[in-house]
Amino acid sequence: MKTPEEITYLKNDWLYDPCYDIEETEGFEDHKEELLAFKKETEAKWEFNRITRLQKMSIGLGLDDNLKLVAFLEMLENRIIKLEENFTS
C-alpha cells in the first residue's frame, strides 16, 4: 500500500509525461481503480478544453464550428512553428 504522498507524486509525474498507463504502474496495483479514475477524469478535462479552444478558434475564423478543419489548421500552425524553431536554431 502506497502513501498518499507517493500517489500524489505519481499523479504529478504522469501529468508531466502522460505517455503511459498510470493505472498499470508497478507497485501501485492496490490503487489501480483510483489511478484509472484519475486518468479518465484528467483526459476528459483535456478533451473538453481542446474542444472549447477549437470552438473559439472556429468562431474567430468564421468557420462555423468546423472543428475538424480548425484542428487541422492548428496542427499545421504547430508544425510551422517547429520548423521555424529548427531553422533558426
LOVEX-698261 format. One record per residue: chain; residue in one letter; x, y, z of N, C-alpha, C, O in turn. Coordinates in nm, 4 decimals. Example, Ala and Ser with C-alpha at 12.3 -4.5 7.8 and 13.67 -1.06 7.14 Angstrom:
+--------+--------+----------+----------+----------+----------+----------+----------+----------+----------+----------+----------+----------+----------+
| chaine | residu |       nx |       ny |       nz |      cax |      cay |      caz |       cx |       cy |       cz |       ox |       oy |       oz |
+--------+--------+----------+----------+----------+----------+----------+----------+----------+----------+----------+----------+----------+----------+
|      A |      A |   1.3190 |  -0.5690 |   0.7800 |   1.2300 |  -0.4500 |   0.7800 |   1.3200 |  -0.3300 |   0.7800 |   1.4236 |  -0.3319 |   0.8465 |
|      A |      S |   1.2850 |  -0.2250 |   0.7080 |   1.3670 |  -0.1060 |   0.7140 |   1.2900 |   0.0030 |   0.7870 |   1.3409 |   0.1138 |   0.8039 |
+--------+--------+----------+----------+----------+----------+----------+----------+----------+----------+----------+----------+----------+----------+
This chain:
+--------+--------+----------+----------+----------+----------+----------+----------+----------+----------+----------+----------+----------+----------+
| chaine | residu |       nx |       ny |       nz |      cax |      cay |      caz |       cx |       cy |       cz |       ox |       oy |       oz |
+--------+--------+----------+----------+----------+----------+----------+----------+----------+----------+----------+----------+----------+----------+
|      A |      M |   0.0847 |  -0.1179 |   0.0000 |   0.0000 |   0.0000 |   0.0000 |   0.0888 |   0.1236 |   0.0000 |   0.1761 |   0.1395 |   0.0853 |
|      A |      K |   0.0649 |   0.2098 |  -0.0962 |   0.1430 |   0.3332 |  -0.1083 |   0.0818 |   0.4441 |  -0.0231 |  -0.0377 |   0.4436 |   0.0066 |
|      A |      T |   0.1660 |   0.5381 |   0.0147 |   0.1192 |   0.6517 |   0.0939 |   0.0486 |   0.7518 |   0.0026 |   0.0696 |   0.7505 |  -0.1187 |
|      A |      P |  -0.0347 |   0.8382 |   0.0601 |  -0.0979 |   0.9431 |  -0.0208 |   0.0052 |   1.0313 |  -0.0919 |  -0.0189 |   1.0770 |  -0.2036 |
|      A |      E |   0.1170 |   1.0547 |  -0.0291 |   0.2221 |   1.1367 |  -0.0903 |   0.2802 |   1.0669 |  -0.2134 |   0.3071 |   1.1315 |  -0.3146 |
|      A |      E |   0.2993 |   0.9368 |  -0.2047 |   0.3528 |   0.8618 |  -0.3187 |   0.2537 |   0.8605 |  -0.4351 |   0.2932 |   0.8689 |  -0.5514 |
|      A |      I |   0.1272 |   0.8501 |  -0.4031 |   0.0234 |   0.8517 |  -0.5075 |   0.0188 |   0.9894 |  -0.5731 |   0.0103 |   0.9999 |  -0.6955 |
|      A |      T |   0.0242 |   1.0937 |  -0.4927 |   0.0253 |   1.2302 |  -0.5463 |   0.1471 |   1.2527 |  -0.6344 |   0.1367 |   1.3131 |  -0.7412 |
|      A |      Y |   0.2619 |   1.2044 |  -0.5903 |   0.3843 |   1.2179 |  -0.6710 |   0.3680 |   1.1466 |  -0.8047 |   0.4060 |   1.2006 |  -0.9086 |
|      A |      L |   0.3120 |   1.0261 |  -0.8031 |   0.2908 |   0.9517 |  -0.9273 |   0.1961 |   1.0274 |  -1.0205 |   0.2214 |   1.0379 |  -1.1405 |
|      A |      K |   0.0882 |   1.0791 |  -0.9653 |  -0.0081 |   1.1546 |  -1.0473 |   0.0582 |   1.2773 |  -1.1096 |   0.0392 |   1.3046 |  -1.2282 |
|      A |      N |   0.1347 |   1.3502 |  -1.0317 |   0.2031 |   1.4681 |  -1.0847 |   0.3050 |   1.4300 |  -1.1910 |   0.3202 |   1.5001 |  -1.2911 |
|      A |      D |   0.3740 |   1.3199 |  -1.1696 |   0.4704 |   1.2709 |  -1.2684 |   0.3996 |   1.2356 |  -1.3983 |   0.4481 |   1.2678 |  -1.5068 |
|      A |      W |   0.2853 |   1.1697 |  -1.3872 |   0.2085 |   1.1322 |  -1.5059 |   0.1557 |   1.2564 |  -1.5785 |   0.1542 |   1.2601 |  -1.7016 |
|      A |      L |   0.1127 |   1.3572 |  -1.5036 |   0.0653 |   1.4808 |  -1.5662 |   0.1756 |   1.5464 |  -1.6487 |   0.1489 |   1.6055 |  -1.7534 |
|      A |      Y |   0.2975 |   1.5357 |  -1.6019 |   0.4122 |   1.5918 |  -1.6739 |   0.4423 |   1.5123 |  -1.8008 |   0.4854 |   1.5693 |  -1.9010 |
|      A |      D |   0.4200 |   1.3808 |  -1.7969 |   0.4512 |   1.2944 |  -1.9108 |   0.3480 |   1.1816 |  -1.9194 |   0.3759 |   1.0692 |  -1.8777 |
|      A |      P |   0.2290 |   1.2108 |  -1.9731 |   0.1208 |   1.1122 |  -1.9731 |   0.1286 |   1.0106 |  -2.0882 |   0.0281 |   0.9810 |  -2.1529 |
|      A |      C |   0.2464 |   0.9592 |  -2.1118 |   0.2626 |   0.8666 |  -2.2249 |   0.2512 |   0.7200 |  -2.1825 |   0.2768 |   0.6307 |  -2.2632 |
|      A |      Y |   0.2136 |   0.6946 |  -2.0594 |   0.1999 |   0.5572 |  -2.0129 |   0.0674 |   0.5424 |  -1.9384 |   0.0042 |   0.6411 |  -1.9006 |
|      A |      D |   0.0273 |   0.4185 |  -1.9183 |  -0.0965 |   0.3908 |  -1.8463 |  -0.0688 |   0.3946 |  -1.6965 |  -0.0164 |   0.2991 |  -1.6391 |
|      A |      I |  -0.1042 |   0.5053 |  -1.6349 |  -0.0733 |   0.5267 |  -1.4933 |  -0.1289 |   0.4157 |  -1.4058 |  -0.0677 |   0.3779 |  -1.3058 |
|      A |      E |  -0.2450 |   0.3634 |  -1.4435 |  -0.3088 |   0.2604 |  -1.3619 |  -0.2336 |   0.1272 |  -1.3646 |  -0.2623 |   0.0382 |  -1.2846 |
|      A |      E |  -0.1386 |   0.1135 |  -1.4554 |  -0.0587 |  -0.0090 |  -1.4672 |   0.0797 |   0.0056 |  -1.4034 |   0.1647 |  -0.0818 |  -1.4204 |
|      A |      T |   0.1030 |   0.1138 |  -1.3311 |   0.2336 |   0.1392 |  -1.2717 |   0.2675 |   0.0319 |  -1.1686 |   0.1905 |   0.0034 |  -1.0769 |
|      A |      E |   0.3842 |  -0.0253 |  -1.1874 |   0.4308 |  -0.1298 |  -1.0963 |   0.4437 |  -0.0751 |  -0.9538 |   0.4966 |   0.0338 |  -0.9315 |
|      A |      G |   0.3944 |  -0.1527 |  -0.8601 |   0.3991 |  -0.1134 |  -0.7206 |   0.2738 |  -0.0406 |  -0.6737 |   0.2555 |  -0.0195 |  -0.5538 |
|      A |      F |   0.1874 |  -0.0020 |  -0.7673 |   0.0658 |   0.0719 |  -0.7336 |  -0.0594 |  -0.0102 |  -0.7653 |  -0.1671 |   0.0456 |  -0.7861 |
|      A |      E |  -0.0449 |  -0.1411 |  -0.7688 |  -0.1561 |  -0.2292 |  -0.8038 |  -0.2774 |  -0.2098 |  -0.7129 |  -0.3913 |  -0.2191 |  -0.7586 |
|      A |      D |  -0.2533 |  -0.1830 |  -0.5850 |  -0.3633 |  -0.1635 |  -0.4904 |  -0.4423 |  -0.0358 |  -0.5170 |  -0.5500 |  -0.0172 |  -0.4605 |
|      A |      H |  -0.3908 |   0.0513 |  -0.6013 |  -0.4527 |   0.1814 |  -0.6286 |  -0.4995 |   0.1927 |  -0.7734 |  -0.5252 |   0.3025 |  -0.8228 |
|      A |      K |  -0.5104 |   0.0786 |  -0.8406 |  -0.5424 |   0.0781 |  -0.9839 |  -0.6725 |   0.1527 |  -1.0146 |  -0.6765 |   0.2331 |  -1.1077 |
|      A |      E |  -0.7773 |   0.1275 |  -0.9387 |  -0.9061 |   0.1927 |  -0.9659 |  -0.8966 |   0.3444 |  -0.9486 |  -0.9489 |   0.4196 |  -1.0308 |
|      A |      E |  -0.8312 |   0.3888 |  -0.8435 |  -0.8139 |   0.5324 |  -0.8194 |  -0.7341 |   0.5969 |  -0.9317 |  -0.7688 |   0.7051 |  -0.9792 |
|      A |      L |  -0.6272 |   0.5305 |  -0.9739 |  -0.5417 |   0.5858 |  -1.0787 |  -0.6127 |   0.5874 |  -1.2130 |  -0.5973 |   0.6821 |  -1.2901 |
|      A |      L |  -0.6904 |   0.4836 |  -1.2420 |  -0.7657 |   0.4809 |  -1.3668 |  -0.8710 |   0.5912 |  -1.3680 |  -0.8909 |   0.6571 |  -1.4700 |
|      A |      A |  -0.9382 |   0.6115 |  -1.2551 |  -1.0373 |   0.7196 |  -1.2457 |  -0.9710 |   0.8555 |  -1.2647 |  -1.0251 |   0.9421 |  -1.3334 |
|      A |      F |  -0.8540 |   0.8744 |  -1.2041 |  -0.7785 |   0.9989 |  -1.2201 |  -0.7422 |   1.0213 |  -1.3666 |  -0.7569 |   1.1319 |  -1.4186 |
|      A |      K |  -0.6947 |   0.9156 |  -1.4330 |  -0.6564 |   0.9253 |  -1.5738 |  -0.7764 |   0.9629 |  -1.6602 |  -0.7673 |   1.0534 |  -1.7432 |
|      A |      K |  -0.8890 |   0.8940 |  -1.6410 |  -1.0085 |   0.9210 |  -1.7220 |  -1.0606 |   1.0626 |  -1.6987 |  -1.0994 |   1.1312 |  -1.7933 |
|      A |      E |  -1.0614 |   1.1063 |  -1.5727 |  -1.1087 |   1.2412 |  -1.5401 |  -1.0173 |   1.3472 |  -1.6025 |  -1.0648 |   1.4463 |  -1.6579 |
|      A |      T |  -0.8881 |   1.3254 |  -1.5929 |  -0.7921 |   1.4209 |  -1.6484 |  -0.8026 |   1.4266 |  -1.7998 |  -0.8031 |   1.5353 |  -1.8576 |
|      A |      E |  -0.8111 |   1.3109 |  -1.8652 |  -0.8233 |   1.3084 |  -2.0108 |  -0.9532 |   1.3733 |  -2.0568 |  -0.9562 |   1.4387 |  -2.1610 |
|      A |      A |  -1.0605 |   1.3557 |  -1.9800 |  -1.1880 |   1.4201 |  -2.0141 |  -1.1758 |   1.5724 |  -2.0041 |  -1.2285 |   1.6446 |  -2.0888 |
|      A |      K |  -1.1065 |   1.6209 |  -1.9011 |  -1.0840 |   1.7656 |  -1.8881 |  -1.0022 |   1.8177 |  -2.0052 |  -1.0335 |   1.9226 |  -2.0615 |
|      A |      W |  -0.8969 |   1.7444 |  -2.0420 |  -0.8130 |   1.7865 |  -2.1539 |  -0.8944 |   1.7917 |  -2.2832 |  -0.8798 |   1.8848 |  -2.3623 |
|      A |      E |  -0.9797 |   1.6921 |  -2.3042 |  -1.0607 |   1.6888 |  -2.4259 |  -1.1624 |   1.8029 |  -2.4259 |  -1.1844 |   1.8658 |  -2.5294 |
|      A |      F |  -1.2240 |   1.8299 |  -2.3120 |  -1.3177 |   1.9411 |  -2.3015 |  -1.2477 |   2.0726 |  -2.3347 |  -1.3002 |   2.1540 |  -2.4107 |
|      A |      N |  -1.1296 |   2.0929 |  -2.2778 |  -1.0531 |   2.2154 |  -2.3041 |  -1.0128 |   2.2253 |  -2.4506 |  -1.0141 |   2.3341 |  -2.5083 |
|      A |      R |  -0.9769 |   2.1122 |  -2.5112 |  -0.9392 |   2.1112 |  -2.6534 |  -1.0584 |   2.1502 |  -2.7415 |  -1.0454 |   2.2322 |  -2.8324 |
|      A |      I |  -1.1731 |   2.0909 |  -2.7138 |  -1.2936 |   2.1211 |  -2.7922 |  -1.3337 |   2.2668 |  -2.7726 |  -1.3694 |   2.3346 |  -2.8689 |
|      A |      T |  -1.3281 |   2.3152 |  -2.6501 |  -1.3625 |   2.4552 |  -2.6225 |  -1.2695 |   2.5490 |  -2.6984 |  -1.3145 |   2.6471 |  -2.7577 |
|      A |      R |  -1.1390 |   2.5188 |  -2.6967 |  -1.0412 |   2.6016 |  -2.7679 |  -1.0690 |   2.6001 |  -2.9183 |  -1.0650 |   2.7046 |  -2.9832 |
|      A |      L |  -1.0970 |   2.4829 |  -2.9733 |  -1.1241 |   2.4725 |  -3.1167 |  -1.2525 |   2.5450 |  -3.1545 |  -1.2601 |   2.6066 |  -3.2609 |
|      A |      Q |  -1.3533 |   2.5382 |  -3.0684 |  -1.4784 |   2.6095 |  -3.0967 |  -1.4563 |   2.7600 |  -3.1002 |  -1.5085 |   2.8294 |  -3.1875 |
|      A |      K |  -1.3786 |   2.8099 |  -3.0048 |  -1.3490 |   2.9543 |  -3.0038 |  -1.2705 |   2.9937 |  -3.1278 |  -1.2966 |   3.0981 |  -3.1876 |
|      A |      M |  -1.1745 |   2.9106 |  -3.1666 |  -1.0963 |   2.9397 |  -3.2869 |  -1.1849 |   2.9384 |  -3.4108 |  -1.1710 |   3.0236 |  -3.4985 |
|      A |      S |  -1.2761 |   2.8415 |  -3.4180 |  -1.3614 |   2.8313 |  -3.5367 |  -1.4513 |   2.9532 |  -3.5498 |  -1.4755 |   3.0010 |  -3.6606 |
|      A |      I |  -1.5003 |   3.0031 |  -3.4389 |  -1.5838 |   3.1229 |  -3.4415 |  -1.5002 |   3.2427 |  -3.4850 |  -1.5438 |   3.3232 |  -3.5673 |
|      A |      G |  -1.3788 |   3.2541 |  -3.4287 |  -1.2900 |   3.3646 |  -3.4641 |  -1.2490 |   3.3633 |  -3.6099 |  -1.2256 |   3.4685 |  -3.6694 |
|      A |      L |  -1.2402 |   3.2449 |  -3.6674 |  -1.2020 |   3.2327 |  -3.8078 |  -1.3225 |   3.2341 |  -3.9012 |  -1.3063 |   3.2314 |  -4.0232 |
|      A |      G |  -1.4427 |   3.2382 |  -3.8452 |  -1.5637 |   3.2378 |  -3.9268 |  -1.5900 |   3.1032 |  -3.9915 |  -1.6441 |   3.0970 |  -4.1019 |
|      A |      L |  -1.5524 |   2.9951 |  -3.9243 |  -1.5669 |   2.8621 |  -3.9821 |  -1.6854 |   2.7851 |  -3.9242 |  -1.6958 |   2.6638 |  -3.9427 |
|      A |      D |  -1.7739 |   2.8543 |  -3.8549 |  -1.8997 |   2.7955 |  -3.8077 |  -1.8842 |   2.6590 |  -3.7428 |  -1.9470 |   2.5621 |  -3.7855 |
|      A |      D |  -1.8027 |   2.6510 |  -3.6420 |  -1.7835 |   2.5270 |  -3.5657 |  -1.7325 |   2.4097 |  -3.6499 |  -1.7662 |   2.2946 |  -3.6218 |
|      A |      N |  -1.6534 |   2.4369 |  -3.7505 |  -1.5917 |   2.3300 |  -3.8292 |  -1.4647 |   2.2859 |  -3.7552 |  -1.3535 |   2.3252 |  -3.7905 |
|      A |      L |  -1.4842 |   2.2040 |  -3.6525 |  -1.3753 |   2.1684 |  -3.5628 |  -1.2668 |   2.0859 |  -3.6303 |  -1.1491 |   2.0986 |  -3.5964 |
|      A |      K |  -1.3052 |   2.0016 |  -3.7253 |  -1.2038 |   1.9215 |  -3.7939 |  -1.1083 |   2.0106 |  -3.8727 |  -0.9871 |   1.9893 |  -3.8709 |
|      A |      L |  -1.1622 |   2.1085 |  -3.9407 |  -1.0780 |   2.1996 |  -4.0181 |  -0.9906 |   2.2837 |  -3.9254 |  -0.8723 |   2.3040 |  -3.9531 |
|      A |      V |  -1.0475 |   2.3323 |  -3.8164 |  -0.9707 |   2.4137 |  -3.7231 |  -0.8606 |   2.3302 |  -3.6579 |  -0.7496 |   2.3797 |  -3.6387 |
|      A |      A |  -0.8892 |   2.2054 |  -3.6238 |  -0.7870 |   2.1177 |  -3.5658 |  -0.6748 |   2.0943 |  -3.6660 |  -0.5574 |   2.0911 |  -3.6290 |
|      A |      F |  -0.7108 |   2.0782 |  -3.7926 |  -0.6098 |   2.0607 |  -3.8973 |  -0.5246 |   2.1871 |  -3.9115 |  -0.4022 |   2.1788 |  -3.9217 |
|      A |      L |  -0.5889 |   2.3029 |  -3.9122 |  -0.5153 |   2.4290 |  -3.9214 |  -0.4228 |   2.4490 |  -3.8019 |  -0.3107 |   2.4976 |  -3.8167 |
|      A |      E |  -0.4699 |   2.4118 |  -3.6848 |  -0.3878 |   2.4227 |  -3.5645 |  -0.2658 |   2.3312 |  -3.5742 |  -0.1551 |   2.3704 |  -3.5372 |
|      A |      M |  -0.2862 |   2.2107 |  -3.6237 |  -0.1758 |   2.1172 |  -3.6404 |  -0.0729 |   2.1726 |  -3.7387 |   0.0474 |   2.1638 |  -3.7145 |
|      A |      L |  -0.1201 |   2.2294 |  -3.8492 |  -0.0287 |   2.2896 |  -3.9467 |   0.0474 |   2.4071 |  -3.8860 |   0.1675 |   2.4222 |  -3.9080 |
|      A |      E |  -0.0224 |   2.4886 |  -3.8108 |   0.0415 |   2.6032 |  -3.7456 |   0.1513 |   2.5567 |  -3.6503 |   0.2597 |   2.6150 |  -3.6471 |
|      A |      N |   0.1238 |   2.4525 |  -3.5731 |   0.2240 |   2.3994 |  -3.4812 |   0.3444 |   2.3421 |  -3.5556 |   0.4579 |   2.3564 |  -3.5102 |
|      A |      R |   0.3206 |   2.2779 |  -3.6685 |   0.4311 |   2.2250 |  -3.7485 |   0.5170 |   2.3383 |  -3.8044 |   0.6396 |   2.3273 |  -3.8077 |
|      A |      I |   0.4543 |   2.4454 |  -3.8477 |   0.5285 |   2.5607 |  -3.8994 |   0.6138 |   2.6214 |  -3.7888 |   0.7295 |   2.6569 |  -3.8112 |
|      A |      I |   0.5567 |   2.6333 |  -3.6699 |   0.6319 |   2.6891 |  -3.5578 |   0.7531 |   2.6029 |  -3.5283 |   0.8618 |   2.6563 |  -3.5063 |
|      A |      K |   0.7380 |   2.4719 |  -3.5272 |   0.8518 |   2.3818 |  -3.5015 |   0.9550 |   2.3921 |  -3.6121 |   1.0750 |   2.3913 |  -3.5847 |
|      A |      L |   0.9106 |   2.4018 |  -3.7360 |   1.0058 |   2.4167 |  -3.8472 |   1.0838 |   2.5470 |  -3.8346 |   1.2049 |   2.5506 |  -3.8566 |
|      A |      E |   1.0130 |   2.6539 |  -3.7989 |   1.0819 |   2.7827 |  -3.7808 |   1.1810 |   2.7757 |  -3.6667 |   1.2904 |   2.8312 |  -3.6766 |
|      A |      E |   1.1450 |   2.7085 |  -3.5583 |   1.2376 |   2.6937 |  -3.4458 |   1.3619 |   2.6167 |  -3.4887 |   1.4734 |   2.6545 |  -3.4525 |
|      A |      N |   1.3444 |   2.5110 |  -3.5642 |   1.4572 |   2.4304 |  -3.6109 |   1.5426 |   2.5096 |  -3.7102 |   1.6648 |   2.4949 |  -3.7136 |
|      A |      F |   1.4785 |   2.5918 |  -3.7891 |   1.5515 |   2.6706 |  -3.8904 |   1.6359 |   2.7790 |  -3.8267 |   1.7462 |   2.8076 |  -3.8735 |
|      A |      T |   1.5850 |   2.8400 |  -3.7195 |   1.6582 |   2.9499 |  -3.6561 |   1.7563 |   2.9019 |  -3.5493 |   1.8344 |   2.9811 |  -3.4968 |
|      A |      S |   1.7526 |   2.7746 |  -3.5176 |   1.8445 |   2.7222 |  -3.4139 |   1.9833 |   2.7004 |  -3.4668 |   2.0716 |   2.6571 |  -3.3927 |
+--------+--------+----------+----------+----------+----------+----------+----------+----------+----------+----------+----------+----------+----------+
